[in-house]
Structures are given as C-alpha cells and as structure tokens.
Amino acid sequence: MSSKKAIAVVSGGLDSSTLVYYLRAGGMDVDMISFNYGQRHNKELHYARAQAKLLGLRHDIIDLRQLGSLFAASGSSLVSPVVGMRVTPGSTIAPAVYENEVPEGHYAEDNMKSTVVPNRNMIMLSIAAGIGVARGADLIATGVHAGDHFIYPDCRPRFIDYANAAVVVGNEGFGPISKQEEGAELDKYIYAPFLNITKEQIAYMALGLNVPLHMTWSCYKGGENHCGKCGTCVERLEAIDGALKQYNENHCGKCGTDDTIYDDSEYWKVVISERSNV
C-alpha cells in the first residue's frame, strides 16, 4: 500500500520544519513548498532548502516577490522598504534601515501586529492547494499553532475551517477531493496538526523527532545570526528553554540541545521577567 502524500508549507522556521518531521514520522510522503514574498528575513528560505536537502525531499520555492512591494502599504515590518543604510565607523558591514523596523520584546506585545502580512496564509494555502490537487496529494499541511492566534487572524481555527471549505468546494471532484454532499461535513484537505498546541509543545516534539534546531530560522530581522530580541526570537528562546527542561527531565541520558547562535541569548529572560511582574 502506498503512503499518503502531503504538500507541506514550510518557511524554514521551527514550527514548519517540525511539521515536516512529524508528517514523515507518520509515514507520509512529503513535498515541501516555500514562498518568497519579499520578506526581509528571506534567509529562512535557505534553511528550508537545507532541510529539504538533508531529508532528500522535493522542495519548490514560489516567487511572489512582486507582492512584497504591493503589501508594503499595509505598514507590515516584514515587507517594509529599505530607506537607507546604517553605517558604523570601523565596520565593513552596513545593515539596511527599513521604513518600519521589526519590533523587539515579547511576542504577545501589541506592537507585534506590525509583523502581520495581509492575507498571507490564504495566499499560501491557496497555492499549496492548487499544487496538491495537481499532484494528487492527499492533504496540504501548515504549521500554524495556538501561540499565533491572538496576533494573526489567518492562524486561527476559524480561518483554517473557512480556508479548508473554500479549497474543498473550489476543487470539488478534482484530484483527491471528492464530490461533496450538500449539507454534509466537508472533506478535510488542509491539515493543521499544531493548531491547538503551544510553541513549547512544538519545540518538545522537535527534540523527540531529532529536528536540528540550528538548521531552522525564526528571526524576523534576517541578520547573520538570530538577534535574540525580536518577538519571534523571544518566543523561540522561551519555548525551546521550556521544552529542553522538560525533555531532559523526561529523557535521562538523552539530552536535547539547541545549537542555534543568538546575538543576545539573555534578553528574552528579562522580557519574560518583566511581563510576569506586571
């Protein structure tokens, strides 16, 4: 019996990389797709490519860079235009200065709304669905999780339900999607296994699946290393720290590690401490 085929939307980050390992552990045949939509942290795509090569998987990067300039009007810091270079005396590197900078601090802060890219997941899932139907894939998979719900509208359970309905009804009777009975529950074609679990739980799962954490990229600033200060870095460090403590306690003699290089690996502790004292 042939294994089920999945199209996984992979950014190169911790969540989507773990998703690939999770699908493969479940016996699925996985194709990876990623998107270049003009994001300032497009370094993540190199990490996705490296993961695909390591696992021997097909990986396609969809070029949507033109959308970046069109989305810039939203004020999203992830597709913000470059307005200059930051020159430091004695330094040979001049980092770009953006119209809207990526905010630092806890992921839950209101200013993290500036990282929202309008309709991003709908666009990505629509394209993934088209590819999935064309290739006869049994499902398309996304790594959205519970920690994203309060900031990103397109990561919430209701969005996934409606996006799935649009994909299923829009492809009814084609490829792997069957005819839908009027009034009956629709097929589940969009698979979001992490939808109701936390980032820490995903990190714990990553350790158990032997996901090489240092080969995943989360930082929205897209510098040489993870900055350790932006919301995604703070969220990542907090989640991995909690997962490592639990994993190493539960698996004596099989310690998990995070070999990721952070420019600042202590800032997140200050942020968490300040929030707990509010």
C-alpha positions, 0 to 999 in steps of 0.5 A: 500500500502506498503512503499518503502524500502531503504538500507541506508549507514550510518557511524554514522556521521551527514550527514548519520544519517540525511539521515536516518531521512529524508528517514523515514520522507518520509515514507520509510522503512529503513535498515541501513548498516555500514562498518568497514574498519579499520578506526581509528575513528571506534567509529562512528560505535557505534553511528550508532548502537545507532541510529539504536537502538533508531529508532528500525531499522535493522542495519548490520555492514560489516567487511572489516577490512582486507582492512584497512591494504591493503589501508594503502599504499595509505598514507590515515590518516584514515587507517594509522598504529599505530607506537607507543604510546604517553605517558604523565607523570601523565596520565593513558591514552596513545593515539596511534601515527599513521604513518600519523596523521589526519590533523587539520584546515579547511576542504577545506585545501589541506592537507585534501586529506590525509583523502581520502580512495581509492575507498571507496564509490564504495566499499560501494555502491557496497555492499549496492547494492548487499544487496538491490537487495537481499532484494528487496529494492527499492533504496540504499541511501548515504549521500554524499553532495556538501561540499565533492566534491572538496576533494573526487572524489567518492562524486561527481555527476559524480561518483554517475551517473557512480556508479548508471549505473554500479549497474543498468546494473550489476543487470539488471532484478534482484530484483527491477531493471528492464530490461533496454532499450538500449539507454534509461535513466537508472533506478535510484537505488542509491539515493543521496538526499544531493548531491547538498546541503551544510553541513549547509543545512544538519545540518538545516534539522537535527534540523527540523527532531529532529536528536540528534546531540550528538548521531552522530560522525564526528571526524576523530581522534576517541578520547573520545570526538570530538577534535574540530580541525580536518577538519571534526570537523571544518566543523561540528562546522561551519555548525551546528553554521550556521544552529542553527542561522538560525533555531532559527531565523526561529523557535521562541520558538523552539530552536535547540541545539547541545549537542555534547562535543568538546575538543576545541569548539573555534578553528574552529572560528579562522580557519574560521577567518583566511581563510576569511582574506586571 
